[in-house]
Amino acid sequence: MPRSLVTGGAGFLGSHLCDSLIASGHSVICLDNLFTGNRQNISHLDGKRGFTFVHHDVVHPFDFDVDYIWNMACPAAPGHYRY
């Protein structure tokens, strides 16, 4: 079973990617700091075989043994950014 890490996995795009990967037989580690993501976007995956949620910010080191990394960790409308 391929292992995928989805950063930003609780966001709109990331949560749909998690759905697709689980349906395709991947084991998924969903990593999100929930700054713009929402836990409810992935709540239906809780308890599913091969799905793990990790509350973590990608700006801090992390170490997972995975085959694929899908980086969805970027706010689509970063209103909190200053120019």
PDB file as gemmi writes it, atoms N, CA and C in Angstrom:
CRYST1    1.000    1.000    1.000  90.00  90.00  90.00 P 1                      
ATOM      1  N   MET A   1       0.852  -1.174   0.000  1.00  0.00           N  
ATOM      2  CA  MET A   1       0.000   0.000   0.000  1.00  0.00           C  
ATOM      3  C   MET A   1       0.897   1.236   0.000  1.00  0.00           C  
ATOM      4  N   PRO A   2       0.797   2.097  -1.021  1.00  0.00           N  
ATOM      5  CA  PRO A   2       1.600   3.328  -1.048  1.00  0.00           C  
ATOM      6  C   PRO A   2       1.225   4.253   0.113  1.00  0.00           C  
ATOM      7  N   ARG A   3       2.226   4.922   0.674  1.00  0.00           N  
ATOM      8  CA  ARG A   3       1.991   5.862   1.779  1.00  0.00           C  
ATOM      9  C   ARG A   3       2.181   7.284   1.268  1.00  0.00           C  
ATOM     10  N   SER A   4       1.152   8.104   1.457  1.00  0.00           N  
ATOM     11  CA  SER A   4       1.189   9.496   1.010  1.00  0.00           C  
ATOM     12  C   SER A   4       1.055  10.438   2.192  1.00  0.00           C  
ATOM     13  N   LEU A   5       1.823  11.523   2.143  1.00  0.00           N  
ATOM     14  CA  LEU A   5       1.702  12.616   3.101  1.00  0.00           C  
ATOM     15  C   LEU A   5       1.031  13.770   2.376  1.00  0.00           C  
ATOM     16  N   VAL A   6      -0.088  14.258   2.930  1.00  0.00           N  
ATOM     17  CA  VAL A   6      -0.786  15.404   2.349  1.00  0.00           C  
ATOM     18  C   VAL A   6      -0.684  16.552   3.342  1.00  0.00           C  
ATOM     19  N   THR A   7       0.168  17.548   3.026  1.00  0.00           N  
ATOM     20  CA  THR A   7       0.251  18.731   3.872  1.00  0.00           C  
ATOM     21  C   THR A   7      -0.893  19.653   3.480  1.00  0.00           C  
ATOM     22  N   GLY A   8      -1.519  20.282   4.466  1.00  0.00           N  
ATOM     23  CA  GLY A   8      -2.706  21.083   4.183  1.00  0.00           C  
ATOM     24  C   GLY A   8      -3.900  20.198   3.869  1.00  0.00           C  
ATOM     25  N   GLY A   9      -3.893  19.000   4.410  1.00  0.00           N  
ATOM     26  CA  GLY A   9      -4.913  18.003   4.087  1.00  0.00           C  
ATOM     27  C   GLY A   9      -6.305  18.286   4.607  1.00  0.00           C  
ATOM     28  N   ALA A  10      -6.462  19.240   5.514  1.00  0.00           N  
ATOM     29  CA  ALA A  10      -7.791  19.571   6.024  1.00  0.00           C  
ATOM     30  C   ALA A  10      -8.400  20.770   5.306  1.00  0.00           C  
ATOM     31  N   GLY A  11      -7.700  21.293   4.311  1.00  0.00           N  
ATOM     32  CA  GLY A  11      -8.242  22.382   3.500  1.00  0.00           C  
ATOM     33  C   GLY A  11      -9.161  21.842   2.415  1.00  0.00           C  
ATOM     34  N   PHE A  12      -9.709  22.733   1.607  1.00  0.00           N  
ATOM     35  CA  PHE A  12     -10.656  22.321   0.569  1.00  0.00           C  
ATOM     36  C   PHE A  12     -10.011  21.349  -0.417  1.00  0.00           C  
ATOM     37  N   LEU A  13      -8.908  21.758  -1.037  1.00  0.00           N  
ATOM     38  CA  LEU A  13      -8.249  20.892  -2.019  1.00  0.00           C  
ATOM     39  C   LEU A  13      -7.610  19.672  -1.357  1.00  0.00           C  
ATOM     40  N   GLY A  14      -6.929  19.890  -0.252  1.00  0.00           N  
ATOM     41  CA  GLY A  14      -6.250  18.793   0.430  1.00  0.00           C  
ATOM     42  C   GLY A  14      -7.193  17.704   0.901  1.00  0.00           C  
ATOM     43  N   SER A  15      -8.362  18.091   1.401  1.00  0.00           N  
ATOM     44  CA  SER A  15      -9.323  17.089   1.885  1.00  0.00           C  
ATOM     45  C   SER A  15      -9.860  16.241   0.737  1.00  0.00           C  
ATOM     46  N   HIS A  16     -10.087  16.866  -0.418  1.00  0.00           N  
ATOM     47  CA  HIS A  16     -10.539  16.095  -1.576  1.00  0.00           C  
ATOM     48  C   HIS A  16      -9.432  15.169  -2.082  1.00  0.00           C  
ATOM     49  N   LEU A  17      -8.190  15.624  -1.995  1.00  0.00           N  
ATOM     50  CA  LEU A  17      -7.068  14.768  -2.371  1.00  0.00           C  
ATOM     51  C   LEU A  17      -6.974  13.576  -1.419  1.00  0.00           C  
ATOM     52  N   CYS A  18      -7.151  13.811  -0.125  1.00  0.00           N  
ATOM     53  CA  CYS A  18      -7.152  12.710   0.848  1.00  0.00           C  
ATOM     54  C   CYS A  18      -8.225  11.685   0.494  1.00  0.00           C  
ATOM     55  N   ASP A  19      -9.427  12.160   0.161  1.00  0.00           N  
ATOM     56  CA  ASP A  19     -10.517  11.260  -0.252  1.00  0.00           C  
ATOM     57  C   ASP A  19     -10.096  10.396  -1.428  1.00  0.00           C  
ATOM     58  N   SER A  20      -9.543  11.029  -2.439  1.00  0.00           N  
ATOM     59  CA  SER A  20      -9.149  10.335  -3.660  1.00  0.00           C  
ATOM     60  C   SER A  20      -8.040   9.314  -3.397  1.00  0.00           C  
ATOM     61  N   LEU A  21      -7.064   9.695  -2.600  1.00  0.00           N  
ATOM     62  CA  LEU A  21      -5.959   8.784  -2.304  1.00  0.00           C  
ATOM     63  C   LEU A  21      -6.426   7.571  -1.503  1.00  0.00           C  
ATOM     64  N   ILE A  22      -7.269   7.792  -0.500  1.00  0.00           N  
ATOM     65  CA  ILE A  22      -7.817   6.681   0.290  1.00  0.00           C  
ATOM     66  C   ILE A  22      -8.615   5.749  -0.617  1.00  0.00           C  
ATOM     67  N   ALA A  23      -9.432   6.322  -1.503  1.00  0.00           N  
ATOM     68  CA  ALA A  23     -10.237   5.516  -2.432  1.00  0.00           C  
ATOM     69  C   ALA A  23      -9.360   4.727  -3.400  1.00  0.00           C  
ATOM     70  N   SER A  24      -8.157   5.236  -3.670  1.00  0.00           N  
ATOM     71  CA  SER A  24      -7.225   4.566  -4.588  1.00  0.00           C  
ATOM     72  C   SER A  24      -6.327   3.551  -3.886  1.00  0.00           C  
ATOM     73  N   GLY A  25      -6.528   3.376  -2.581  1.00  0.00           N  
ATOM     74  CA  GLY A  25      -5.766   2.374  -1.854  1.00  0.00           C  
ATOM     75  C   GLY A  25      -4.508   2.865  -1.170  1.00  0.00           C  
ATOM     76  N   HIS A  26      -4.335   4.174  -1.101  1.00  0.00           N  
ATOM     77  CA  HIS A  26      -3.174   4.730  -0.403  1.00  0.00           C  
ATOM     78  C   HIS A  26      -3.429   4.774   1.099  1.00  0.00           C  
ATOM     79  N   SER A  27      -2.359   4.683   1.853  1.00  0.00           N  
ATOM     80  CA  SER A  27      -2.364   5.025   3.258  1.00  0.00           C  
ATOM     81  C   SER A  27      -2.015   6.512   3.303  1.00  0.00           C  
ATOM     82  N   VAL A  28      -2.796   7.313   4.035  1.00  0.00           N  
ATOM     83  CA  VAL A  28      -2.642   8.769   4.000  1.00  0.00           C  
ATOM     84  C   VAL A  28      -2.350   9.329   5.388  1.00  0.00           C  
ATOM     85  N   ILE A  29      -1.294  10.136   5.466  1.00  0.00           N  
ATOM     86  CA  ILE A  29      -1.038  10.959   6.640  1.00  0.00           C  
ATOM     87  C   ILE A  29      -1.441  12.372   6.249  1.00  0.00           C  
ATOM     88  N   CYS A  30      -2.457  12.882   6.902  1.00  0.00           N  
ATOM     89  CA  CYS A  30      -2.974  14.226   6.643  1.00  0.00           C  
ATOM     90  C   CYS A  30      -2.384  15.154   7.702  1.00  0.00           C  
ATOM     91  N   LEU A  31      -1.562  16.093   7.265  1.00  0.00           N  
ATOM     92  CA  LEU A  31      -0.876  17.003   8.173  1.00  0.00           C  
ATOM     93  C   LEU A  31      -1.423  18.410   7.957  1.00  0.00           C  
ATOM     94  N   ASP A  32      -1.922  19.045   9.002  1.00  0.00           N  
ATOM     95  CA  ASP A  32      -2.494  20.385   8.858  1.00  0.00           C  
ATOM     96  C   ASP A  32      -2.408  21.119  10.189  1.00  0.00           C  
ATOM     97  N   ASN A  33      -2.154  22.437  10.125  1.00  0.00           N  
ATOM     98  CA  ASN A  33      -2.135  23.245  11.344  1.00  0.00           C  
ATOM     99  C   ASN A  33      -3.502  23.858  11.638  1.00  0.00           C  
ATOM    100  N   LEU A  34      -4.462  23.644  10.743  1.00  0.00           N  
ATOM    101  CA  LEU A  34      -5.846  24.115  10.873  1.00  0.00           C  
ATOM    102  C   LEU A  34      -5.953  25.636  10.911  1.00  0.00           C  
ATOM    103  N   PHE A  35      -4.969  26.320  10.333  1.00  0.00           N  
ATOM    104  CA  PHE A  35      -5.032  27.782  10.260  1.00  0.00           C  
ATOM    105  C   PHE A  35      -6.142  28.211   9.303  1.00  0.00           C  
ATOM    106  N   THR A  36      -6.167  27.628   8.118  1.00  0.00           N  
ATOM    107  CA  THR A  36      -7.271  27.880   7.182  1.00  0.00           C  
ATOM    108  C   THR A  36      -8.043  26.601   6.887  1.00  0.00           C  
ATOM    109  N   GLY A  37      -7.473  25.447   7.223  1.00  0.00           N  
ATOM    110  CA  GLY A  37      -8.177  24.179   7.034  1.00  0.00           C  
ATOM    111  C   GLY A  37      -9.206  23.975   8.131  1.00  0.00           C  
ATOM    112  N   ASN A  38     -10.057  22.982   7.936  1.00  0.00           N  
ATOM    113  CA  ASN A  38     -11.127  22.716   8.891  1.00  0.00           C  
ATOM    114  C   ASN A  38     -11.184  21.220   9.161  1.00  0.00           C  
ATOM    115  N   ARG A  39     -11.151  20.847  10.406  1.00  0.00           N  
ATOM    116  CA  ARG A  39     -11.183  19.433  10.800  1.00  0.00           C  
ATOM    117  C   ARG A  39     -12.428  18.731  10.256  1.00  0.00           C  
ATOM    118  N   GLN A  40     -13.519  19.465  10.100  1.00  0.00           N  
ATOM    119  CA  GLN A  40     -14.760  18.872   9.584  1.00  0.00           C  
ATOM    120  C   GLN A  40     -14.610  18.399   8.139  1.00  0.00           C  
ATOM    121  N   ASN A  41     -13.684  18.993   7.388  1.00  0.00           N  
ATOM    122  CA  ASN A  41     -13.471  18.578   5.996  1.00  0.00           C  
ATOM    123  C   ASN A  41     -12.980  17.138   5.885  1.00  0.00           C  
ATOM    124  N   ILE A  42     -12.376  16.633   6.944  1.00  0.00           N  
ATOM    125  CA  ILE A  42     -11.822  15.274   6.899  1.00  0.00           C  
ATOM    126  C   ILE A  42     -12.412  14.371   7.974  1.00  0.00           C  
ATOM    127  N   SER A  43     -13.406  14.841   8.712  1.00  0.00           N  
ATOM    128  CA  SER A  43     -13.960  14.057   9.825  1.00  0.00           C  
ATOM    129  C   SER A  43     -14.542  12.724   9.356  1.00  0.00           C  
ATOM    130  N   HIS A  44     -15.034  12.679   8.128  1.00  0.00           N  
ATOM    131  CA  HIS A  44     -15.598  11.423   7.605  1.00  0.00           C  
ATOM    132  C   HIS A  44     -14.519  10.361   7.367  1.00  0.00           C  
ATOM    133  N   LEU A  45     -13.252  10.762   7.369  1.00  0.00           N  
ATOM    134  CA  LEU A  45     -12.150   9.819   7.178  1.00  0.00           C  
ATOM    135  C   LEU A  45     -11.629   9.251   8.499  1.00  0.00           C  
ATOM    136  N   ASP A  46     -12.010   9.870   9.619  1.00  0.00           N  
ATOM    137  CA  ASP A  46     -11.588   9.368  10.931  1.00  0.00           C  
ATOM    138  C   ASP A  46     -12.028   7.917  11.091  1.00  0.00           C  
ATOM    139  N   GLY A  47     -11.103   7.085  11.515  1.00  0.00           N  
ATOM    140  CA  GLY A  47     -11.420   5.679  11.725  1.00  0.00           C  
ATOM    141  C   GLY A  47     -11.283   4.814  10.481  1.00  0.00           C  
ATOM    142  N   LYS A  48     -11.095   5.445   9.322  1.00  0.00           N  
ATOM    143  CA  LYS A  48     -10.890   4.663   8.096  1.00  0.00           C  
ATOM    144  C   LYS A  48      -9.499   4.053   8.116  1.00  0.00           C  
ATOM    145  N   ARG A  49      -9.416   2.835   7.648  1.00  0.00           N  
ATOM    146  CA  ARG A  49      -8.130   2.144   7.572  1.00  0.00           C  
ATOM    147  C   ARG A  49      -7.179   2.923   6.665  1.00  0.00           C  
ATOM    148  N   GLY A  50      -5.985   3.186   7.168  1.00  0.00           N  
ATOM    149  CA  GLY A  50      -4.976   3.861   6.370  1.00  0.00           C  
ATOM    150  C   GLY A  50      -4.994   5.374   6.459  1.00  0.00           C  
ATOM    151  N   PHE A  51      -5.890   5.955   7.265  1.00  0.00           N  
ATOM    152  CA  PHE A  51      -5.943   7.416   7.386  1.00  0.00           C  
ATOM    153  C   PHE A  51      -5.475   7.847   8.769  1.00  0.00           C  
ATOM    154  N   THR A  52      -4.562   8.823   8.797  1.00  0.00           N  
ATOM    155  CA  THR A  52      -4.067   9.390  10.051  1.00  0.00           C  
ATOM    156  C   THR A  52      -4.035  10.909   9.922  1.00  0.00           C  
ATOM    157  N   PHE A  53      -4.609  11.603  10.909  1.00  0.00           N  
ATOM    158  CA  PHE A  53      -4.536  13.062  10.948  1.00  0.00           C  
ATOM    159  C   PHE A  53      -3.477  13.470  11.965  1.00  0.00           C  
ATOM    160  N   VAL A  54      -2.616  14.432  11.578  1.00  0.00           N  
ATOM    161  CA  VAL A  54      -1.593  14.972  12.475  1.00  0.00           C  
ATOM    162  C   VAL A  54      -1.734  16.493  12.483  1.00  0.00           C  
ATOM    163  N   HIS A  55      -2.022  17.053  13.662  1.00  0.00           N  
ATOM    164  CA  HIS A  55      -2.119  18.509  13.811  1.00  0.00           C  
ATOM    165  C   HIS A  55      -0.701  19.046  13.965  1.00  0.00           C  
ATOM    166  N   HIS A  56      -0.203  19.688  12.900  1.00  0.00           N  
ATOM    167  CA  HIS A  56       1.198  20.117  12.879  1.00  0.00           C  
ATOM    168  C   HIS A  56       1.371  21.213  11.834  1.00  0.00           C  
ATOM    169  N   ASP A  57       2.295  22.115  12.071  1.00  0.00           N  
ATOM    170  CA  ASP A  57       2.602  23.190  11.129  1.00  0.00           C  
ATOM    171  C   ASP A  57       3.846  22.813  10.328  1.00  0.00           C  
ATOM    172  N   VAL A  58       3.775  22.923   9.010  1.00  0.00           N  
ATOM    173  CA  VAL A  58       4.890  22.508   8.152  1.00  0.00           C  
ATOM    174  C   VAL A  58       6.137  23.382   8.308  1.00  0.00           C  
ATOM    175  N   VAL A  59       6.042  24.498   8.996  1.00  0.00           N  
ATOM    176  CA  VAL A  59       7.240  25.317   9.217  1.00  0.00           C  
ATOM    177  C   VAL A  59       8.154  24.698  10.276  1.00  0.00           C  
ATOM    178  N   HIS A  60       7.649  23.695  10.989  1.00  0.00           N  
ATOM    179  CA  HIS A  60       8.439  22.975  11.985  1.00  0.00           C  
ATOM    180  C   HIS A  60       8.821  21.608  11.422  1.00  0.00           C  
ATOM    181  N   PRO A  61       9.996  21.104  11.777  1.00  0.00           N  
ATOM    182  CA  PRO A  61      10.443  19.810  11.240  1.00  0.00           C  
ATOM    183  C   PRO A  61       9.471  18.677  11.569  1.00  0.00           C  
ATOM    184  N   PHE A  62       9.410  17.732  10.662  1.00  0.00           N  
ATOM    185  CA  PHE A  62       8.646  16.506  10.887  1.00  0.00           C  
ATOM    186  C   PHE A  62       9.307  15.400  10.088  1.00  0.00           C  
ATOM    187  N   ASP A  63       9.075  14.173  10.500  1.00  0.00           N  
ATOM    188  CA  ASP A  63       9.729  13.036   9.857  1.00  0.00           C  
ATOM    189  C   ASP A  63       8.732  11.897   9.712  1.00  0.00           C  
ATOM    190  N   PHE A  64       8.384  11.591   8.470  1.00  0.00           N  
ATOM    191  CA  PHE A  64       7.486  10.484   8.176  1.00  0.00           C  
ATOM    192  C   PHE A  64       8.092   9.652   7.057  1.00  0.00           C  
ATOM    193  N   ASP A  65       7.908   8.354   7.125  1.00  0.00           N  
ATOM    194  CA  ASP A  65       8.357   7.457   6.071  1.00  0.00           C  
ATOM    195  C   ASP A  65       7.219   7.312   5.064  1.00  0.00           C  
ATOM    196  N   VAL A  66       7.323   8.022   3.931  1.00  0.00           N  
ATOM    197  CA  VAL A  66       6.259   8.014   2.925  1.00  0.00           C  
ATOM    198  C   VAL A  66       6.848   7.819   1.531  1.00  0.00           C  
ATOM    199  N   ASP A  67       5.967   7.434   0.616  1.00  0.00           N  
ATOM    200  CA  ASP A  67       6.351   7.278  -0.790  1.00  0.00           C  
ATOM    201  C   ASP A  67       6.101   8.549  -1.593  1.00  0.00           C  
ATOM    202  N   TYR A  68       5.059   9.285  -1.203  1.00  0.00           N  
ATOM    203  CA  TYR A  68       4.665  10.493  -1.940  1.00  0.00           C  
ATOM    204  C   TYR A  68       4.385  11.629  -0.968  1.00  0.00           C  
ATOM    205  N   ILE A  69       4.705  12.853  -1.403  1.00  0.00           N  
ATOM    206  CA  ILE A  69       4.366  14.057  -0.636  1.00  0.00           C  
ATOM    207  C   ILE A  69       3.548  14.963  -1.542  1.00  0.00           C  
ATOM    208  N   TRP A  70       2.374  15.331  -1.064  1.00  0.00           N  
ATOM    209  CA  TRP A  70       1.469  16.239  -1.787  1.00  0.00           C  
ATOM    210  C   TRP A  70       1.365  17.509  -0.946  1.00  0.00           C  
ATOM    211  N   ASN A  71       1.909  18.618  -1.443  1.00  0.00           N  
ATOM    212  CA  ASN A  71       1.925  19.859  -0.673  1.00  0.00           C  
ATOM    213  C   ASN A  71       0.740  20.746  -1.043  1.00  0.00           C  
ATOM    214  N   MET A  72      -0.262  20.753  -0.185  1.00  0.00           N  
ATOM    215  CA  MET A  72      -1.439  21.605  -0.347  1.00  0.00           C  
ATOM    216  C   MET A  72      -1.465  22.684   0.737  1.00  0.00           C  
ATOM    217  N   ALA A  73      -0.364  22.855   1.448  1.00  0.00           N  
ATOM    218  CA  ALA A  73      -0.302  23.743   2.610  1.00  0.00           C  
ATOM    219  C   ALA A  73      -0.002  25.180   2.201  1.00  0.00           C  
ATOM    220  N   CYS A  74      -1.011  25.864   1.705  1.00  0.00           N  
ATOM    221  CA  CYS A  74      -0.872  27.271   1.337  1.00  0.00           C  
ATOM    222  C   CYS A  74      -2.254  27.901   1.313  1.00  0.00           C  
ATOM    223  N   PRO A  75      -2.484  28.935   2.114  1.00  0.00           N  
ATOM    224  CA  PRO A  75      -3.787  29.600   2.062  1.00  0.00           C  
ATOM    225  C   PRO A  75      -4.067  30.146   0.662  1.00  0.00           C  
ATOM    226  N   ALA A  76      -5.270  29.891   0.158  1.00  0.00           N  
ATOM    227  CA  ALA A  76      -5.643  30.350  -1.183  1.00  0.00           C  
ATOM    228  C   ALA A  76      -5.856  31.860  -1.221  1.00  0.00           C  
ATOM    229  N   ALA A  77      -6.331  32.420  -0.135  1.00  0.00           N  
ATOM    230  CA  ALA A  77      -6.560  33.862  -0.057  1.00  0.00           C  
ATOM    231  C   ALA A  77      -5.899  34.370   1.222  1.00  0.00           C  
ATOM    232  N   PRO A  78      -4.599  34.550   1.179  1.00  0.00           N  
ATOM    233  CA  PRO A  78      -3.878  34.893   2.406  1.00  0.00           C  
ATOM    234  C   PRO A  78      -4.086  36.345   2.839  1.00  0.00           C  
ATOM    235  N   GLY A  79      -5.246  36.653   3.350  1.00  0.00           N  
ATOM    236  CA  GLY A  79      -5.549  37.996   3.813  1.00  0.00           C  
ATOM    237  C   GLY A  79      -4.701  38.431   4.987  1.00  0.00           C  
ATOM    238  N   HIS A  80      -4.111  37.471   5.681  1.00  0.00           N  
ATOM    239  CA  HIS A  80      -3.277  37.796   6.838  1.00  0.00           C  
ATOM    240  C   HIS A  80      -1.863  38.206   6.435  1.00  0.00           C  
ATOM    241  N   TYR A  81      -1.504  38.039   5.157  1.00  0.00           N  
ATOM    242  CA  TYR A  81      -0.178  38.456   4.688  1.00  0.00           C  
ATOM    243  C   TYR A  81      -0.133  39.976   4.540  1.00  0.00           C  
ATOM    244  N   ARG A  82       1.016  40.542   4.812  1.00  0.00           N  
ATOM    245  CA  ARG A  82       1.192  41.988   4.646  1.00  0.00           C  
ATOM    246  C   ARG A  82       2.246  42.219   3.578  1.00  0.00           C  
ATOM    247  N   TYR A  83       2.026  43.194   2.749  1.00  0.00           N  
ATOM    248  CA  TYR A  83       2.956  43.499   1.655  1.00  0.00           C  
ATOM    249  C   TYR A  83       3.989  44.496   2.103  1.00  0.00           C  
TER     250      TYR A  83                                                      
END                                                                             
